Amino acid sequence: RLEMNSVLAGILPQEGGLEAAGSGKYNIAIGLLALLTAVGVAAGIHSLWVGHEHTFGVSRGVPWGVLIAAYVFFVVTSTGLCIVSSVGHVFGFENFNPIAKRAVFLSIGTIVAGFLVIAFEIENSWRMPVGNVIGANPTSNIWWMGTLYGAYLFFMMIEFVMLQLNNHKVATGFGLAGLVTGIVAHSNLGAVFGLLNGREFWHGPYMPIYFITSAAMSGCVAIIFFTYIAYKFNGWEMSSGMKRSMESVAKMGALMMAVIIFFTSWKMITGVTGQPPGKYEAMQSLLTGDYAMNFWVGEVLLGMAIPFVIILLVKGRNMNALFVASLAGMIGIFFMRYDLVIVGQLVPAYHGMGLVDYPHLLSYTPSLHENLVVAGGIAFCGLVFLMGEKLFRGHVSEGH
């Protein structure tokens, strides 16, 4: 028994720990997040009951709303967390090992949150799992998306179980399977947008590549954000190994941000040069129109500029600064997903044909029900995170 206690003393944090997780602060947070989740689920069920046309702000012209944007946000983050965890766990970069377990667990939580949100966006959501098998359509990107993300969730769950059992050989195999499946699924999600040649704002071969790169950036930002909160919430002091891990993740995130800045710059340049029909009008709505605040403040400032500059200034070594960068990044990334989904639908199909009483650009405003479902999805993600911190003892690795 003494020998076992000494082993546990070398593995588990000695400050705070489960006692901190079981405090009143923890219970209050769990209660509030559970309440928000229940409200979001209730709003979604009510929308299914009375019909989306009565509760959602979407229309025939703009059929995809904030729920699709939130779904993209969650699954992009999930794939990114899988990528970040695999850098150490699958490919052997030891600096990434301390964050591997938490990243794998959060990748499961975020993908389930994405499924929760999109389940209420699909009016007949109960038909989806059945139709995916009985009505299999390999020529459909949407069918592949559901199939691949289902397989991805399965692989990640098995990987996490194997990590808890310290069976690293099997966990590595399932981690590699989850990584490959997640990347293929995510590039396919990019193709859902990129292959729609009727939407010039989305159409193009770069979308799958952009989605993978932005996923890696999202994963880096998310694991910094949640790891910092976990240590503060539990009252722990980060070990030198964890700090090195956070520094490495931050630097990887800064690299991905630089690539996304490159993508965004050329997207805007090609969207305005020569005023391409359909695409130019959408770009103008981002640069100077109704979505300019979303783009310049949300995407550019919060999503790219502030996190990138902060990481470079502190060289990834100041944990408080990294948290500020990750918080700004999380907010900005949500704006990226929202603008991508909504602005791509604002240009009418018959734009430029001079039709009488036909709008120059369509409009969309999220309804109360949609916002409540999104809030419920975010709360669910936070609820899973906090429960995981308590149930799995802070996801501490052997070498912590």
N, C-alpha and C positions, 0 to 999 in steps of 0.2 A: 504493500500500500504506500509506504514511504517513497519507494522507487517510482511508482506511478505518479504520485503527487509532484515529485521533482521533475518528471517528464512534462506534466501538464503545466508546471510553472514556467518551463522554458518555451511552451507553445502559446499559452493564452496570456493576453494582457492582464497585468496585475492591478491596473487602476480602472475603476468604474466597472466595466464589463457588463455582465448580466444584471447586476444590481442597479446600474444606471439605466439599463434598458427597461427595467421593471418599475421605474419610478413613476411619480404622478405626471411628470412631463411627458413621458412616453405614452401613458394611458390617455392623456388629453389629446395628444397628436393622433393616436390610433382612432379615438372616438370621432374627431373632426373629419379625418380622412374617410372613415367608414360612412359617416353621414353624407358627405359630399358624393361619395360613390353611389350610395343608395338613391340620392336625389337624381343623379345623372341617369341611373338605370331606370328609375321611375319615369323620367322625362322621355327616355327612349321607348319604353313600353307604351306610354300614352301615345306617342307618335305612331307606333305600329298599329295601335288600336283605332285611332280616329283617322289616320291617313296622313302621309307626308305633306300632301297639298294644303292641309290645314295648319300644320305646325312648323314646316321647314320653309326657309327663304329661297330655296332653289326653284328653278322654273324650267320650261322646255328649252329655253336658250342657254341657261346656265344650270345644267343638271347636276354638276358636282360642286358641293359646297364645302364648308369648313370641316365637316366630318371626314371627307376624303383627304383634306389637307392634314388633319390630325392623324389619320391612319398612316399617311406617308411619313409624317414626323416620327411616329412610334416605330414603324418598321425600319426606317432608315437608321434610327438610333440603335435598334436591336442589332441590325447587321453590323453597324460600326463597333458596338461593344464586343461582338463575336470576333471581329477582325483584331481589335486591340488585345483581347484575351489570348488569341491564338499566336500573337507575336512571341509571347513568352512560353505559353503552355505547349504549343505545337511546334514552333520553329526554334525554340531553345534560347531566346534572348532573355537572360536571367533577370535583367532589370525590370522586366514586365511581369515576372512571376507573382510578386506580392498582391497585384490587383486582379489576378486571373479569376479567382473564385467569385469575387464580387461582380466582375464583369460578366461572367457566364450567367450568374443568377439574374442580374439585371437585364441581360439579353432575353431571358425567358419572360420576365415580368413585363418588359416593354412590348414584346410581340403579342402577348396575351392582351395587353391594354389596347393595342391596335386592332386585334380581332374583336374586342368588346365594342369599340367605337364603330367599326364598319358593319357590325351585326345590326346596329340600329339604322345605319344608312341604307342598307338593303331592305326594301320594304317587306319582302318575303324571305327573311333571313334563315328561317328553318328549312328552306328548300336547298340552301347552299351545300351543306355536307352531302346530302342525298344526291343532288344533281351533279356534284363533282365526280361521283362514282358512276351513277347510272347514265348520265348525259355527258360523259367524258368527250371533250372536243380538243384534240391535240393541236388544232390550227388556231386556237384562241389563246391570246396572251393572258387573259383574265383567268382561264382555266389553269394554265401553267402557274400563275401566281399563287392561286389557292393550293395547288398540289405541292409546289416546291416549298412554300412557307410552312405547310403542314409537316412535311418531311424534316425541314429545318428545325422546327420546334421539337420534334421527336428526338433528333440527334442531340440537341442542346440539353434536353432534359436527362438523357442517358449520360452525357458527358458530366453534368453536374453531380449526378448520383455517384458516378465512378470517382469523381474528385473527393466527394465526402467519404468514400470508402478507401481513399488513398490508393486506388488502383490506377496508377498514372499511365500505364501502358495502354489499357483499354480506353481510358479517358482521352488520351492523345488521338487514338484512332477515331473515336466519335467526334472529337473536336475538329479534326481535319475534315470529316464528312460533313459536319455542320457548317464549317467555313466554306467549303466548296458549294454546298447546297445553298447557303445564304447568299453568296456572291452571285451564283447563277439566278437565284430568285430575284435578287435586287436588280441585276442588270435587265432581267425580264420586266420588272416593274418600270424601269426606265424606258423599255421598249413599248410598254403600254401607252406612254405619252409620245415617244419619238416616232412611232409608226403611224400616228394619226396625221396623214397628210392634209386632212381638211382643217387642221389647226396649225397654222404656220408658226405660231409662237413656240410650239412644242416640237414640230417636225424636224427630224435630223438625226444622223447617226451618233452624235456626241452624247445624247441623253443617257444611255446606259453607262457610259464611262463617267459622266458627271455624277450620276447617282452613286456609283461605287466610291468615288473620291469624296463626295460630300458625306457618305456614310462613315468613312474612316475619320473624317473631321468631327462628326457628331459623336462618335464613340469616344474619342479622346476627351472632348468637352464633357460628356456625360459622366465618365468614370472619375474625372477630377472633381466634378460637382458633388457626386454622391459619396465619394470617399471622404472628402473634406467634411461634409455634413455628418457622416457616420462617426468620425473621430471626435468631432465637437460634441455630438449628441451623447456619446458614450463616455465622454470625459477622458479619452485616451490621449497619450502623447505619441506622435508618429515616430517610428524607429528610423534609423538612418537608411535602412533598406527600402522602406516605404517612401521616404522622401526622394531617394534616387529614382524609384519607380515613377513617382509623380513627375519628376523632372524630365524623365525620358518620354513619358506620355505627352507632356506639354510640348516638348520639342517636335514630336511627331505630329501633334495637332497643329503647331505653327506651320510646319511644312505643308500639311493638307490645306490649311487656310490660304497659303500662298498660291497653291494650285487652283483653289476655288476662286480667288481673286482674278487669276489669269482667265479662267473659264468665263466668269461674269463679265469681265471687261470685253472680251471678244464677242460674247453674246450680244452685248449692247451695241458694239460697233457694227456687227453684221446686221443688226436689227434696224439701224437707222441709215446705213450707207446705201444710197440708191433708193431709199424709201420703198422697200419690198412690200407689196400689197398684203394686208392682213397682219403682217409682223410689225410693220412700222407703227401702226396705230396702238398696238399693244405695248410696244416699247415706250412710246410717248406717254402712255398712261402711267408707266413706272417712273419715267424721268421727270416729267413736268405735270402730270395729270393727277387724278384722284388717288393714285397709289404711290405718289412720290414720297410721302412721309413714310409709308411702309418700306419703300426701297432704300431711301437715303439714311433714315434713322434706324429702321429695323434691320434690314439686310446688311447694308454697307457698314454703318457705324457699330451697331451692337453685334452683328453676326461675324464680321471680319476684322474691321480696323482696330477696335478696342482690344479684343482678345489677342490679336496678332502683335500689337505694339506692347501690351503688358508682358506677354511671354518673352518677347525679345529684350525688354528693359530689365527684367529680373532674371533672365536666363533660366527660367523654370524653377528657381530655387526658393522663392518666397511663397509659402503656402497660402497666406491670406490674399496676396495679389493673384495667385492662380485661381482662387475661388471667385474673385471678382470677375476675372476673365471668363471663367466657365459659366457664371451666372449670366453675364452679358451674351455669351455665345449661345446658351440654351434659348434665351428669348429671341435672339436674332435668327436662329435656325428655324424656329417656328414661323417667323415672318417669311423666311425663304420658301418654306413649304406652302404657306398660304398664298403668297404671290404667284408661285409657280402654277398652282392649281386654278386659282380664280382668274388671274389676268389672261391665261391661255384660252379662256372661254368668252371673253368680253367682246371680241370682234365678231359680229354676226356673219352667218354663212353667206348672205347676199350683200355683204358690204361692198360699196363702190359701184353698185348697179343703178343708183339713182331712183330706187323705189320710193314712192310717196309714203310718208308716215312711217318709214322704217328707221329705227334708231341708228345713230352713228356708232355708239357703243352700248352694249347691254350693261345692266347693273345687277349687283347682288349684295344683300346685307344679311348676315347670319341672324336667325331667329333666336328667341329665348330658349326654345327646346334644343336647338343645335348647340348653343353655348353651354347649356347645362350638361349635355352628353359629353362634350369635350372636357368640361371641368371634372365630370365624373371619371373620365378616362385618366386624366392627370392625377386625380386623387387616388384612383385605384393603383396607379404606378407607385405613388408615394407610400400607400398602404402596404403593398408587397415589399417594398424596400425596407420599411421599418420592421415588418414582421420577420423578414430574412435576417436582419441584423440581430434579432433576439434568438430566433430559432437556430441559426447557424453560427452563433458566437462571433459575429463580426467578420465571418469569412476569413479567419486568420489562417495563413498557410504555415506549413511546417518550418519554413525558413524565416518566419517573421521574427 
